[in-house]
Amino acid sequence: MYKNKSHHLFDAIHRDKHIRRRLVIEGVLVGIVAGSGAVLYRYLLSYAGEFSHSLYSKHTVSSIAITFTILLLMGWIAGTLLKRAPLSSGSGIPQVTGELLGEMDMSPRPVLLSKFVGGLTSMIAGLSLGREGPSIQIGAVLGKWVAKRLNLDLTEERVLITAGASAGLSAAFNAPIASTLFVLEEVHKNLAPLFLVPALLAGITADYISKNIFGLTPSFAIKINQMLQPKDYIWLLGLGVLAALVGCAFSKTLVFTQSKMKRLTPDPRIRVMLGFLIAGIIGYLAIDLTGSGHELIFHLIEHPVALSTLFLLMIGKLLYTSISYGTSVPGGIFLPVLVIGCLAGSWFYQSLQLFGFGPEQQLNNFVILGMVGVLTAVVRSPLTSIVLVSEMVGDLQHILTISLVAAIAYLVSEALHVPPIYETLYENMRPTTIQHRPSEKLIIKLSVPLVSEIAHLTVQELSLPAGTLIVAIERNEVEVVPSGTTQLKPYDVLTIVTDTEHVKHIREQFIG
């Protein structure tokens, strides 16, 4: 038994020394496979969105009856697939996190089938959901599929899952840098080069594929005629506070709604069918609230509406997105959150103008600023939010102003003690979705934060689980062979070999 464990440990250490060369090619390969899958998903959703508007265009009794019959049928199909593949629910981002922690095991075929069918039917129905979360999970699942086809070990499989997730988000938003940051910062919570390089290569490859299909125009090509002057930066404080309040209200409402809907309708088929019926009602009474809301923003920029209408749209979008996500049907919240942010920024700017305050002809700037503020408040990843919005808009001139709004929204959200949405969603899923996978040796790389409890401790003072070994420490680009008395320093990169069930516990120690 001891020899067998030692043999596996030696293999894991040996593989780590040769893995980096292969990961360059594997990162590009995953970018092609996962990027193509996410691009196909995005392409199909674009037609589903067009069909959704035509579905609600006729108001005769017979056409309404046919529409609700179609909605019930689609809801039953999506709910049935969801029941067979429960890990395909929602955005999929918490499931990818669970997979990387070894607590969930996504089966590629059923998850992909449910994700594609559920995403298409929810878009046709007009649910207020986006494509980014499902694209991340589709990419991650395809990355796992590639790893299985290549018969790779668990360490490389985790790397390719991360790369696939990056490719999925990049294909969804044409934002390869932000997709890499988000997957490493929010999903994987590890910026080690072992994961960074393949994720970046996969994201760039997927972005290239996406641009060949959808063109070079950024996802949110909002024109900026003039930049905000430094003397007007004072208004960013109020916008940052508003964005934080709206973002935290969204997070609280979404979690509450999801919990209530699961409790009242535990059968996913009934829950999804109910959600599709609500979508039908919204489709006939308030068509502007349906879908992700991407087109709504450009319409409001070109045709501004009254403050009261903006406020009702913002509240309506917030509530309807929460209900849509509460159905558990495959669909993300990134795009709806960005739209809510745009509405908040527009409402704030027009309120200033109504009372004679603020700069003139700066609506587009405040729309973008509201977007980054609310996104930061919801996901609590300011750097990712800044880069993502900059890439989506296709303009880096406003980097200072959006950074200020993101910082304010982050600080206010932290002060309100509302946890990041994906952490909450993951914790709410864990009791019913944890899969007890067979234990296997896994290599992880973690950095010692500048401010943490473990900085300046010795290796032997770390509370590591049994069977866990620190095999290398990289310090200032020099590899140090560790011993029990080796003192850790901030920014040290530790190569750790452990069992899969200990990954989450070990990572929690390295959160600064």
N, C-alpha and C positions, 0 to 999 in steps of 0.2 A: 504493500500500500504506500509506504513512504517512497520507495523507488519510483512508483508510478507518478506520484505527485511531483517529485523532483524532476522527472523526465518532462512532464508537461510544463513545469516552470522554466526549465532550460530551453524548451522549444519556443516558449513565449518570448523570452529574452532574445534568443537568436533571431526570431522573425522580425523583431522590432528594428534590428540593425540593417535589414535588407528591404523593409517594407516601403520606405520612402520612394525608392526608384519606381516601383510598380504603381504607386498611388497616383503619379502624374498621368500615366496612361489610363488608369482606371477612373480617375476624376473626369477626364474628357469623355470616356466611354459612357459613364453615368450621365454626364451632361447631355449627350446625344439621346440616350434612351429616355431618361426622366424628363428632359426638356421637350422631347417630341410628345410624350404623354400629356404633359401640362399644356402644351400648345394646342393639341387636339381638343383637350377639355375646354380651353378658352375659346377655340373656334366654334365648337358646338354650342357653347353657352351664348355666343353672340347671336346665333340664329334663334335659339330658344327665347332670348329676350325680345326679338322682333315678333315672334309668334305670340308671345304673351300679350303684347299690345293689341294685336289683331283679335285675340280671344275675347277681349273686353270691349271691342269697338261696336258691337251690335247689341241693342237693348230691347229687342222683341222678347216676348215671353218664351217662345220656343228656343231662341238662341241662348237665353239665360239658363233654361232648363238643361240644354245640351252642355253648356259650359260647366255647370255644377256636376253633371254626370261624369264629364271628363276629369274634373278635379278629384272626385271621389275615387275614380278608377286609378288615377295616377298616385293618389295618396296611399291607396291599398298596396300598389306595387312597390312604391318606395318604402313603405312601412314594413312590408314582408321581407324585402332585402335587408333592411336595417335590423330586423329581428334576427336574421340569419348571420349577419355580420355586425354585431353591436359596436365593434371598434371603428366602424366607418361613420359614426355619428358626428354631428357638429362640424367644427372646422378641421379637426384631425390633428391640430398642433399638440394638444395634451397627450394624444396617443403616441405621437412620435417621441415626445419626451419620455413617456413610459417605456417605449421600446428601447430607447438608448440607456435607460436605467435598469433594463432587464426585468421590469415589472409587467410588461405587456408583450404580447406576441402577435403582431399583425400578419394575418394570412393573406398574401398578395391577391389571389384571384377573387375571393369573395369581397374583399375590401374595395378593390378596383371596380368591380361590377356595381356594388352598392353606391360607390362614390360617383361614378359617371351617371348612372340612372337617377339616383337621388338628386344630384346637382341639376341635371337637365329638367327633371319634372318640377323641382322647386322653382327654377327660373321661369319655366312656362307658367306655373301657377302664379308667379309674381311675388314670392316671398322676399323679404328684405334681407338678402344674404349676398355674400360676395364669392369670388373665385379663389382668393389667395390662400386661405386655410386648406381647402381641398387640394389645391395645386401643390402645397407643401407635402401633404400626406401622400398624394399620388406620386410625387417625386421620390419621397422616402421609401414607399413600398416598392417602386421600380428599382431603386438603388439596392434594396434588400434582395429583390429578384435577381439582379445582376450578380450580386455576391454569391447567392445560392447556385446560380448557373456556373460560376467560375470555381465553385467549391472552396471558397475562401474561409479562413478561420473567423472567429467571433470578433476579434479586434478589427480586422479589415472590413467585416460586414458593418460594424458600427460606423466606420469612416465613410463607407459608401452610402449608408442611410443618411448620414449628415450631408454628404455631397448631393444626394438626390433631393433632399429637402431644399437645399439652396437653389438647385436647378429649377425646382417647381415654382418657387416664389419669384425667381428671376424671369421665368417665362411668363408668369402672370402679370408682372408689372414692368418688365424691361428695366430692372434695377439690380444688376449683378452685384454691385458693392454692398448695397443695403441688404440684399438677400443673404449674402455671406455673413454680414454682421448680425442680422437677426437670428439666423440659425445657430450661430456659435454663441451669441450673447444670451438669447432668450430660450432657445430649445436645448442646445447642448451644454450651455454654460461653461464653455471651455474654449479658449483662444489658442490652444497649442498648435504649432505648425503642422503637426501630424494630421490635424483636421482642417486647418485653415487653407492649405494649398489645394487639396482636392475639392473643397467646397467652393473656392474661388474659381478654379478651372471649370467646374461643372456649371457654376452660375454664368460665367462668360460664354461658355458653349451654348447653354440654353438661351441666353439673350440673343446670340447670333441667329439661332434657329427662329426665335420669335420675331426678330426684326425682318427676316426674310419673308415671313408670312403676313405680319401686321404692319410693316413699314417702319420708318424711323421716327415717326411722330411720338413724343412722350405720352404716357397714359393720361396725364392731366396737363395738357399744353395750354396753360393759362398765361395769356400775354401780360407782361408788366411794362406799362408805358413809362413810368418814372419810379425811381426808388424813394423809399420813405426817408425823410431828412432826419438827422440826429436830434433836432429839436423836438421832433414828434415821437421820439422813443418812449416818452413818459406814458403814452397811451398803451404801450405794450404790457405794462404792469396790469392794467385792468383787464386786457384781453387774456393774459396768462391766467389770472384768477378765474375769470369766467370759463375758460377752457377746462381748467381743473375741476370746477364745480360740475360742468356738463359731463365731463369724462367719468368722474366718480359716480354721478347719478346714473349714468349709463351702466357702469359695471354693477352697481347695486341692483338696479332694476333687472338686468339680464340674469344675474344669479338667482334672484328671488323668483322671477317668472319661470326659469328653467326648473327650479325645485318644486314649485307649485304644480306645474303641468305634469311633471313626472309622478307626483304623488296622486294627482286626480285621475290621470290616465296612464297607469303603468304599462299597458300594452302599447308598444310603439306604433302598431298599425292604426289603432284608434287615435293616438296622439297626432300622428302625421295627417290622417284624414281630417281631423278637426282643424289642424293648422291650414290645410288646403282650402277648407270651407271658409275660414276667416280670410284667407288670401282672396277668395272670390268676392267676398263682401267688400274688402278694401279696393279690389280691382274695379268694381263698378262705382264705388262712392268716392274714392280718393286715389285715382290712378297714379298721381305723382309720387305716392309713397311706395309704390311697388318696385321690385327689382333692387339692384345695388344702389341706384340713385346717381350714377355717373352722368347721365344726360341731363338730369335735373339741375346740376350745378351750372353747366354752361348755359342752360336756358335762363336761369335766374341772373347770371352775369349780364346777359344780353338784354333781358327784360326784367329789371328790378321790380319787386312787389312791395306791398305795404309791410310795415314792421309787424303788425299783428299776424299777417299771413306767414311771414318768415318764422315767427315764434311758434305758430301752430304746426308748421312743417317740421321744425326741429323737434318739438315734443312728440309729434306723430311718428316721425322717423325713429326716434329713440324707443318709443313703446312698441311699434310694429316690428322693429328689428329684434327686440327682446322676445316678443311672442314667436317670431319666426325661428329664432335660435332655440327657443324652448321646446319646439316640436322634435328636436334631435335629428331632423333631416340633414343630410350632408350640405354644408354651406358655411362660409366664413363671415367674419365681422369686420375685417379690415376696411373694405370699401364702404360699407355703411357708416363705420366710425369716421372715416375721412369725410364723407358727405355731411354727417352731423357736425363735424368740425368746420366745414365750409359754411354751413348755415349759421353756426354760432359766430364765426368771424364776420359774416355779412350782416347779421343782426346787430352786433356790437358796433360796427362801423356806421351803419345807417342810424343807429341810436345817437352816436356822436354828432352826426350831421344834422339830425333833427333839432338838437339843442345848440347848434352853431359851434361845435367843438371839432377838433381833429382836422387833418389835412384833407384837401379836396382831391377828387379823382384818384382815390387810392383803394377803391373797393377790391380790386383783384389782389392787391397785397394783403389785405386783411382776410380775404378768403383763404389764401395760402397759409397765413399765420394761424388762423383758427384750426386749419387742418392738422398742422404739426402739434398744436397745443393739446387738442383733444386726444389725438393718437398717443402722445406722450403720457397723458394722464391715465389712459386705459391700459396700455401695455407696460408702462413704466420703463421704457428703454429709450432714453432721450437721444443717444447717439444714433441708434437705428432710425428713429423717427426723423431726425434732421436729414440724414443721408437719403432715406427713402423718399421723403417729400421733394428734396432737391433733384433727385434722379427722375422722379415721376413728372415734375414740372419742367425739367430740362433747363434749369437756370440756377447758377450758383451765386448770382449777384446779391441775393437776399439772405445769404448764409448767416450774417450777423443777427439780423432781426429774428429769423426763425429760431436761432440758437437761444436768444434771450427769452422768447416766448416759451420754448421747450423747457428751459431751466426754471422759469417761474411756475409753469404748470406742474413740473416734477416736484418742486419743493412744496407747493400747496397740497398736492395729492398725498405726498408723504405725511404732511402735517395732519391731514384728515384721516390717516390710518386706514385707507381703503387699499387692500392688497392688489397687486397686478392681476389682471383678469385671467391670464392663462395659468398662473399658479393656483388661483382659486378653482378654476375649472378642472385642473388636473387633480387637485386634492379631493374634489367632489366625485371624481370618477374612480379613484383608487379602490375603495372597498368592494366594488362590483366588477372591476375589470382586471385586477391583478392576476397575472398568469404565473404559476409557479414553474418556471422553466428549469431544466436540469442545470446544475452548477457546472461552470466551465471557467477556466482561467482566462483573464482578460487584462490587456494592457491599457492603462489610462495615463494621461499626462495632465498634471494640474500645476498651476502657478501659485506660489505663496503670495497672498495679497500684502500690500504695504502696511495696512492696518488690519490685524487679525489676531486671534488668540494663539495661533501656531507660529507666528513670526518670532524668531529667536529661540524657539524650543529646540531641543536636540531630537534626533530621530527616535531614540528610545523613549522619549517623553510623549510622543504622539499616541493617542488612543486608537490604534489601528486594529481591525478585527483579526482573529486568528487566521493564519495562512496568507496574510498580506505581507508583501515585501517591497521596500523601496530599492530598486536595482540601479538607479542612476539619478544624479542631480546635475542639471545644466545651470551653470552660474557664469554670467558674463561670457557666454558662448564657449565656455570651457567645461568639459564633463568631469564631475567629481564622483569618485567611487565612495558611496556612503558607508558609514559604520554607525554603531549605536550612539557614539558621542559626537557625531557630526551635527553642528549647529545650523539650523535653517536660517536663511536670510530672505528678506522681501525680494520678490521677483524670481526666486529660484524656481526652475521647472523640474518637477519630480516625475520620474517614470516609475509607475507603480504597477505591480502584478498582483491581482486579487481575484477572488471568486465573484461571479456576476451578482450574487445577492448582496454583496457588500458595497457596490458602486455608489448607491445613493447616500449611504452613511458616510463614506469617505469624502464625497464631494461636498457634503454639508459642512465639513470641517474647514474647507478651503474657501468658504464664502466670507469675504471681508466685511 
